[in-house]
């Protein structure tokens, strides 16, 4: 099959593009040593489920677990039922529970490292919701995950953002939950560019003031906090907070725009990783982190820096639509047989955006089989009349 493909530009014109050779990343066997690296993993929907795709999309658990096994085979850890899995944007708590149970069992079988998101998404924000109700919702989800033998990532709460009257409300709710958990958790500070309903989180509109609230919570409960993931897409803010964390509390970068420099770190420390983009660039991420383990900084940056244009494209505004690009990468690379998403989210990005993604993935060496990727890109273009 000819590899040259006609791709669209904004405005409707077409241009010819020929992808390069198939990707080849040397990923050594064995665990990563110098950094903890979580990939927040997407879910594969069941396109044949006879259900309303906007409200009752079903998960293809075989394909979804197969992808997690792939991530573990590269030495990456998996962050389950997070926003990359469309949590709160197509994936509700009832289906999240089923997903978490499957993944915990799969992790035990595969020897993979897993942590799962606990939030309050079964509690809809509303006039009658109180911080006490939010606390009870957190308790329910944390108890489920720990009861299943899992580790917790304590996700930000839309309901708390809506009902909290002050920073003290956050301190009371988080303090109560952290005193109850049996193992240290990873906190998750998700910026409003990822979820507009989380604006003003920690009871402060100013990010520096919000950071101080989060730090007070961590310092008061340091024995119950493994670390914090911040997704503010601001490297300076992350570095500032990283330097203020108590000893033994990790920073996990969620910055999909600046991750190479943040993971490498500086003379005062470094960030571990909990990133949605690692789902899309998994082999490159693993190879780069193994190079970092070996002290080969030149190779580390040569691999990871070339993925930044792709990541910044996938996470461009509206940032919360990034899941579409993550799943599209999995489709192009043959990890799933279709480009369908729960909630119909495959339609959240334009065909021009997807065509540009195809080119950037190729330039980053992330098309595993260019012939297959071209064939699948053609199918998507045909649906748009190209």
C-alpha positions as CSV (number, residue, x, y, z in Angstrom):
1,X,0.0,0.0,0.0
2,X,1.3,3.5,-0.9
3,X,2.3,5.3,2.2
4,X,1.7,8.8,0.9
5,X,-1.5,10.3,2.3
6,X,-3.5,13.5,1.6
7,X,-4.1,15.4,4.7
8,X,-6.4,18.4,5.3
9,X,-5.4,21.9,6.4
10,X,-7.7,24.5,8.0
11,X,-9.9,25.9,5.3
12,X,-10.2,22.7,3.3
13,X,-7.0,22.5,1.2
14,X,-5.1,19.2,1.1
15,X,-1.4,18.4,1.1
16,X,0.5,15.2,0.6
17,X,2.4,13.6,3.5
18,X,4.6,10.5,3.7
19,X,5.4,9.2,7.2
20,X,8.9,8.0,7.9
21,X,10.1,4.6,9.2
22,X,8.4,2.7,12.0
23,X,9.3,3.7,15.5
24,X,12.0,1.8,17.3
25,X,12.6,2.5,21.0
26,X,15.1,0.3,23.0
27,X,13.3,-0.3,26.2
28,X,15.4,-2.4,28.6
29,X,13.7,-5.1,30.7
30,X,13.2,-4.4,34.4
31,X,11.7,-1.7,36.6
32,X,12.5,2.0,36.5
33,X,14.9,3.0,39.3
34,X,15.3,6.7,39.6
35,X,11.8,7.9,39.0
36,X,8.2,6.7,39.7
37,X,6.3,7.0,36.4
38,X,2.5,6.6,36.3
39,X,0.7,6.7,33.0
40,X,-2.9,7.8,33.5
41,X,-4.6,5.2,31.2
42,X,-7.5,5.6,28.8
43,X,-10.4,3.1,28.5
44,X,-11.5,1.3,25.4
45,X,-15.2,1.5,24.8
46,X,-17.3,-1.3,23.5
47,X,-18.6,0.0,20.1
48,X,-21.1,-2.9,19.8
49,X,-22.9,-2.3,23.1
50,X,-26.6,-1.5,22.5
51,X,-26.7,1.5,24.8
52,X,-27.0,5.2,24.6
53,X,-23.4,6.3,23.8
54,X,-23.8,9.7,25.5
55,X,-25.1,8.2,28.8
56,X,-24.5,4.5,29.0
57,X,-21.3,3.7,27.0
58,X,-19.8,0.4,28.0
59,X,-16.2,-0.5,28.5
60,X,-14.4,-3.3,26.5
61,X,-12.6,-4.8,29.4
62,X,-10.5,-7.2,27.4
63,X,-9.0,-4.4,25.3
64,X,-8.8,-2.0,28.2
65,X,-6.8,-4.5,30.4
66,X,-4.6,-5.5,27.4
67,X,-3.5,-1.9,27.2
68,X,-2.7,-1.8,30.9
69,X,-0.6,-4.9,30.5
70,X,1.2,-3.1,27.6
71,X,2.0,-0.2,29.9
72,X,3.3,-2.4,32.7
73,X,5.4,-4.4,30.2
74,X,7.3,-1.1,29.6
75,X,8.0,-0.6,33.3
76,X,5.4,2.1,33.7
77,X,2.9,2.3,36.5
78,X,-0.8,2.8,35.8
79,X,-3.1,5.5,37.3
80,X,-6.6,4.1,37.0
81,X,-10.0,5.8,36.7
82,X,-8.5,9.3,36.4
83,X,-9.5,12.1,34.0
84,X,-7.6,10.4,31.1
85,X,-10.1,7.5,31.5
86,X,-12.8,10.2,31.1
87,X,-13.6,10.2,34.8
88,X,-16.4,12.7,35.2
89,X,-16.6,13.2,31.5
90,X,-18.3,10.0,30.4
91,X,-17.1,7.6,33.0
92,X,-19.2,7.6,36.2
93,X,-18.5,6.1,39.6
94,X,-20.5,3.0,39.1
95,X,-18.5,2.0,36.0
96,X,-15.3,3.3,37.6
97,X,-15.8,0.7,40.4
98,X,-16.0,-2.1,37.9
99,X,-12.9,-0.7,36.1
100,X,-10.9,-0.4,39.3
101,X,-11.8,-4.0,40.4
102,X,-10.7,-5.4,37.0
103,X,-7.5,-3.4,37.1
104,X,-6.5,-4.3,40.6
105,X,-7.0,-8.0,39.7
106,X,-5.0,-7.5,36.5
107,X,-2.2,-5.7,38.3
108,X,-1.8,-8.6,40.8
109,X,-1.7,-11.1,37.9
110,X,0.8,-9.1,35.9
111,X,2.9,-7.8,38.8
112,X,2.1,-4.2,37.8
113,X,2.0,-1.1,40.0
114,X,-1.4,0.5,40.1
115,X,-3.1,3.4,42.0
116,X,-6.8,4.4,41.5
117,X,-8.7,7.6,41.6
118,X,-11.0,8.3,44.5
119,X,-13.3,11.3,44.2
120,X,-16.8,12.5,44.9
121,X,-18.3,12.2,41.4
122,X,-21.3,10.2,42.6
123,X,-22.3,13.4,44.5
124,X,-23.5,16.0,42.1
125,X,-22.7,19.6,43.0
126,X,-25.9,21.5,44.2
127,X,-27.4,24.0,46.5
128,X,-28.0,21.4,49.2
129,X,-24.5,19.8,49.2
130,X,-22.3,20.5,52.2
131,X,-18.7,19.8,53.0
132,X,-19.8,17.1,55.3
133,X,-21.6,15.4,52.4
134,X,-18.4,15.7,50.3
135,X,-16.4,14.1,53.1
136,X,-18.9,11.2,53.2
137,X,-18.6,10.8,49.4
138,X,-14.8,10.7,49.7
139,X,-15.0,8.1,52.5
140,X,-17.2,5.9,50.3
141,X,-14.8,5.9,47.4
142,X,-11.7,5.5,49.5
143,X,-13.2,2.6,51.4
144,X,-14.1,0.9,48.1
145,X,-10.6,1.1,46.7
146,X,-8.8,0.1,49.9
147,X,-11.3,-2.6,50.4
148,X,-10.4,-4.0,47.0
149,X,-6.7,-3.9,47.9
150,X,-5.9,-0.8,46.0
151,X,-3.9,2.3,46.5
152,X,-5.6,5.8,46.3
153,X,-5.1,8.9,44.3
154,X,-7.3,11.4,46.0
155,X,-8.8,13.4,43.2
156,X,-10.1,16.9,43.3
157,X,-13.8,17.3,44.0
158,X,-16.2,19.4,41.9
159,X,-18.7,19.2,44.7
160,X,-16.2,20.6,47.3
161,X,-15.2,23.4,44.9
162,X,-18.9,24.3,44.6
163,X,-19.8,24.2,48.3
164,X,-16.7,25.2,50.2
165,X,-16.9,28.7,51.8
166,X,-13.3,29.0,52.7
167,X,-9.9,27.3,52.7
168,X,-10.7,25.9,56.2
169,X,-13.4,23.7,54.6
170,X,-10.8,22.1,52.4
171,X,-8.5,21.6,55.4
172,X,-11.3,20.0,57.4
173,X,-12.4,17.6,54.6
174,X,-8.9,16.6,53.5
175,X,-7.7,16.3,57.1
176,X,-10.5,14.0,58.0
177,X,-10.0,11.7,54.9
178,X,-6.3,11.5,55.3
179,X,-6.6,10.5,59.0
180,X,-8.8,7.6,57.9
181,X,-6.9,6.1,55.0
182,X,-4.7,3.1,55.8
183,X,-1.9,3.8,53.3
184,X,-0.4,7.1,52.1
185,X,-2.2,8.6,49.1
186,X,-1.3,10.8,46.2
187,X,-3.2,14.1,46.2
188,X,-4.3,15.5,42.9
189,X,-4.5,19.2,42.2
190,X,-6.1,19.5,38.8
191,X,-6.2,23.0,37.2
192,X,-9.3,24.6,35.8
193,X,-7.9,24.3,32.3
194,X,-8.5,20.5,32.7
195,X,-11.8,21.0,34.5
196,X,-13.5,24.4,34.6
197,X,-15.6,23.3,37.6
198,X,-12.4,23.2,39.7
199,X,-11.7,26.9,39.5
200,X,-10.7,28.4,42.9
201,X,-9.7,25.0,44.3
202,X,-8.3,25.0,47.9
203,X,-10.6,28.0,48.5
204,X,-8.3,30.5,46.8
205,X,-8.3,32.0,43.3
206,X,-4.7,33.0,43.5
207,X,-2.5,30.0,42.7
208,X,0.2,30.9,45.2
209,X,-2.4,31.2,48.0
210,X,-4.0,28.0,46.9
211,X,-0.6,26.3,47.0
212,X,-0.1,27.4,50.6
213,X,-3.4,25.8,51.6
214,X,-2.4,22.5,49.9
215,X,0.9,22.7,51.7
216,X,-0.7,23.2,55.1
217,X,-2.8,20.1,54.5
218,X,0.2,18.1,53.5
219,X,2.4,19.2,56.4
220,X,-0.4,18.4,58.9
221,X,-0.8,14.9,57.4
222,X,2.6,14.1,55.9
223,X,2.6,10.5,57.1
224,X,-0.6,9.9,55.0
225,X,0.6,11.6,51.9
226,X,2.9,9.8,49.4
227,X,2.9,12.9,47.2
228,X,0.9,15.4,45.2
229,X,0.3,15.6,41.5
230,X,-0.2,19.1,40.2
231,X,-1.6,19.7,36.7
232,X,-1.4,23.5,36.3
233,X,0.7,23.6,33.1
234,X,3.1,26.0,34.9
235,X,6.6,24.6,35.5
236,X,7.6,27.5,37.8
237,X,4.7,26.8,40.1
238,X,5.5,23.1,40.2
239,X,9.1,23.7,41.0
240,X,8.2,26.2,43.7
241,X,5.9,23.8,45.4
242,X,8.3,20.9,45.0
243,X,10.9,22.8,47.0
244,X,8.4,23.4,49.8
245,X,7.2,19.8,50.3
246,X,8.0,18.1,53.5
247,X,10.8,15.5,53.4
248,X,9.6,12.2,52.1
249,X,6.6,13.7,50.2
250,X,6.9,13.3,46.4
251,X,6.1,15.7,43.7
252,X,4.4,14.1,40.7
253,X,4.4,16.2,37.6
254,X,1.1,16.5,35.7
255,X,2.5,19.1,33.4
256,X,2.0,17.8,29.9
257,X,3.8,20.9,28.5
258,X,7.1,20.8,30.4
259,X,7.6,17.2,31.7
260,X,11.1,16.6,30.4
261,X,12.7,19.3,32.4
262,X,10.5,18.7,35.5
263,X,11.3,15.0,35.6
264,X,15.0,15.6,35.1
265,X,15.0,18.1,37.9
266,X,17.7,20.4,39.1
267,X,20.2,20.7,42.0
268,X,17.4,21.0,44.5
269,X,15.2,18.0,43.4
270,X,13.0,16.5,40.7
271,X,9.5,15.5,40.0
272,X,8.2,11.9,39.5
273,X,5.5,11.6,36.8
274,X,1.8,11.0,36.7
275,X,0.9,12.0,33.2
276,X,-1.9,11.5,30.7
277,X,0.6,12.0,27.8
278,X,2.5,8.9,28.9
279,X,-0.5,6.9,27.6
280,X,0.2,8.2,24.1
281,X,4.0,8.2,24.2
282,X,4.5,5.1,26.4
283,X,7.5,3.5,24.5
284,X,9.3,6.8,24.2
285,X,8.7,7.7,27.9
286,X,9.9,4.3,29.0
287,X,13.0,4.4,26.9
288,X,13.8,8.0,28.1
289,X,13.4,7.1,31.7
290,X,15.6,4.0,31.4
291,X,18.2,6.4,29.8
292,X,17.8,8.7,32.8
293,X,18.4,5.7,35.1
294,X,21.6,5.1,33.3
295,X,22.7,8.7,33.6
296,X,22.5,9.2,29.9
297,X,21.0,12.7,29.9
298,X,21.7,13.3,26.2
299,X,19.6,10.3,25.2
300,X,17.0,11.1,27.7
301,X,16.4,14.5,26.2
302,X,16.8,13.3,22.6
303,X,13.9,11.0,23.1
304,X,11.6,12.9,25.4
305,X,12.1,16.5,24.0
306,X,10.9,15.4,20.5
307,X,7.5,14.3,22.0
308,X,6.8,17.8,23.4
309,X,5.2,19.2,20.1
310,X,2.8,16.3,20.0
311,X,1.9,16.6,23.7
312,X,1.3,20.3,23.4
313,X,-0.9,19.7,20.4
314,X,-2.9,17.0,22.2
315,X,-3.4,19.2,25.2
316,X,-4.1,22.4,23.4
317,X,-7.3,24.4,24.4
318,X,-9.8,23.2,25.3
319,X,-7.4,21.1,27.4
320,X,-10.1,18.8,28.7
321,X,-10.6,17.4,25.2
322,X,-7.1,15.9,25.2
323,X,-8.6,12.4,25.8
324,X,-9.6,12.3,22.1
325,X,-6.0,12.6,21.0
326,X,-4.9,10.0,23.5
327,X,-7.4,7.4,22.2
328,X,-6.7,8.4,18.6
329,X,-3.0,7.5,19.2
330,X,-4.0,4.1,20.5
331,X,-6.1,3.6,17.4
332,X,-3.4,4.6,15.0
333,X,-0.9,2.3,16.7
334,X,-3.2,-0.8,16.6
335,X,-3.9,-1.0,20.4
336,X,-7.6,-1.0,19.7
337,X,-9.6,-1.8,16.5
338,X,-11.8,1.3,16.4
339,X,-11.8,5.1,17.1
340,X,-14.9,5.3,19.3
341,X,-15.0,6.7,22.9
342,X,-17.4,6.6,25.8
343,X,-19.7,9.6,25.7
344,X,-19.1,10.0,22.0
345,X,-15.9,12.0,22.8
346,X,-14.2,11.0,19.5
347,X,-16.0,14.0,18.1
348,X,-14.4,16.5,20.5
349,X,-11.5,17.4,18.1
350,X,-11.6,18.4,14.4
351,X,-10.3,16.3,11.6
352,X,-7.6,18.9,11.0
353,X,-6.5,18.5,14.6
354,X,-6.3,14.8,14.1
355,X,-4.4,15.1,10.9
356,X,-1.8,17.4,12.6
357,X,-1.6,14.9,15.4
358,X,-0.8,12.2,12.9
359,X,2.1,14.2,11.5
360,X,3.5,15.2,14.9
361,X,3.3,11.6,16.1
362,X,5.3,10.5,13.0
363,X,7.9,13.2,13.6
364,X,8.3,12.0,17.2
365,X,8.8,8.4,16.0
366,X,5.7,7.3,17.7
367,X,3.9,5.5,14.8
368,X,4.6,1.8,15.5
369,X,3.5,0.7,12.1
370,X,3.3,3.6,9.6
371,X,1.4,1.5,7.0
372,X,-1.3,0.6,9.5
373,X,-1.4,4.2,10.8
374,X,-1.9,5.5,7.2
375,X,-4.7,3.0,6.6
376,X,-6.5,4.0,9.7
377,X,-5.9,7.8,9.1
378,X,-7.5,7.3,5.7
379,X,-10.6,5.7,7.3
380,X,-11.1,8.7,9.6
381,X,-10.6,11.2,6.8
382,X,-13.1,9.4,4.6
383,X,-15.8,9.9,7.3
384,X,-15.2,13.7,6.8
385,X,-15.3,13.6,3.1
386,X,-11.6,13.6,2.4
